Structures are given as C-alpha cells and as structure tokens.
Amino acid sequence: MRSPRIAMPQRKPRNPFVAASRRRKAGAHRAGGGTRRQRAQAALRREVLALPPDKPSP
C-alpha cells in the first residue's frame, strides 16, 4: 500500500528585479568621480575660451 501524498505549500516566487539590482551598482543615482572631473574640465575650458584675448604689451 502506498503512503498518502502530503501537499507541500508552494514557495513564493522570487522577485526578478532583485537579482538584477544586486548585480549592478545600486545606490545613489549620480555621476561617478571621473565624470564629474571631466565635466568640470570642460566647463573650465569653455570659461577660458570665453575670455577676451590678451592685449600685447607696448
């Protein structure tokens, strides 16, 4: 004679977004250090190019 089967409760399905967020950098949404330096350097270059040219000395 076979023993009666026991009904096991189903596990809750995993959230598919959690695995993706754990693989990438999760946290503050802002530019990294390299990006900030590059933007600052470009802004400085624009400011320097906007300056009037030097007058020659007499």
C-alpha positions in Angstrom: 0.0 0.0 0.0 1.3 3.5 -0.9 1.5 6.2 1.7 -0.7 9.2 1.1 1.0 12.2 -0.5 1.5 15.2 1.6 0.6 18.6 0.0 3.5 20.9 0.4 2.8 24.7 0.3 4.2 26.4 -2.8 7.1 28.8 -2.3 6.6 32.4 -3.0 8.1 33.3 -6.5 11.3 35.3 -6.5 11.2 39.0 -7.4 13.0 39.1 -10.8 14.1 42.8 -10.2 16.1 42.0 -7.1 18.7 39.8 -8.8 19.3 42.5 -11.5 19.7 45.2 -8.9 22.1 43.2 -6.9 24.4 42.6 -9.9 24.7 46.3 -10.8 25.8 49.2 -8.6 22.7 50.1 -6.6 22.7 53.2 -4.6 22.8 57.0 -5.2 22.0 58.0 -8.7 24.8 60.4 -9.5 27.7 60.6 -11.8 31.0 59.0 -10.7 34.2 60.8 -9.9 35.6 60.6 -13.4 32.5 62.0 -15.0 32.4 64.9 -12.6 36.1 65.7 -13.2 35.6 65.6 -17.0 32.6 67.9 -16.8 34.5 70.3 -14.6 37.4 70.3 -17.0 35.1 71.0 -20.0 33.4 73.9 -18.1 36.8 75.4 -17.3 37.8 75.1 -20.9 34.6 76.9 -22.0 35.3 79.7 -19.5 38.9 80.2 -20.7 37.8 80.3 -24.3 35.2 82.9 -23.5 37.8 85.3 -22.0 38.8 88.2 -24.2 42.3 87.8 -25.8 45.3 89.3 -24.1 46.4 92.7 -25.3 50.0 92.9 -26.5 52.3 94.9 -24.1 53.8 98.1 -25.6 
